[in-house]
Amino acid sequence: GAVVSQHPSWVICKSGTSVKIECRSLDFQATTMFWYRQFPKQSLMLMATSNEGSKATYEQGVEKDKFLINHASLTLSTLTVTSAHPEDSSFYICSAGRLAGVPDTQYFGPGTRLTVL
Amino acid sequence: KQEVTQIPAALSVPEGENLVLNCSFTDSAIYNLQWFRQDPGKGLTSLLLIQSSQREQTSGRLNASLDKSSGRSTLYIAASQPGDSATYLCAVGTDKLIFGTGTRLQVFP
């Protein structure tokens, strides 16, 4: 149980285009979803936390207008990278938790590799 | 601000060795600590989770300890195997997970 999927697993796009990444909890209801970014040979950095039906909370330094997060249902959250540029190329990983507002086990997706040309 | 550091950053050992990976954190006000494994280009696999009230957790050849007061955790890998080669990440849990810098482990035959 507690499986999280991401789609696509990898994507290549041209500079200036927008890319949407989906994160789904397959067998449980995810009240909270988290989006992380990982640059090569670096650790995971939390970008934002989203609770179902609410606006996402972004970490300091993450542009909310550039990284649009939608968590419209208990099983789906999306991250849209708008007007992507080469510096946005990274590995994006989502995770999902059953509870909101309290520390809870997070279940991680397999990640999405974004390359912006 | 919570900072999580892992030592060593990289480790290369022959198979069969017993290993200790270290994780330190600056703020002891945590709810839990987790150890993850990440294979190249892949997502995370949770290995062990230690609640703040616990001192250690064991799973197979893995044992993780937690000393909250000193801000330290260790991951002990017994009888290492080439299949253990991966990056190991620790993460402290507060209202969110804060990840350490990782230890890249290579176990050669």
Interface residues (C-beta under 8 A of the other chain):
Chain A: Q6 F34 Q42 S43 L44 M45 L46 T49 F91 I93 S95 G101 V102 P103 T105 Q106 F108 G109 P110 G111 R113
Chain B: Y31 N32 F36 G41 K42 G43 L44 S46 L49 L89 A91 G93 T94 D95 K96 L97 I98 F99 G100 T101 G102
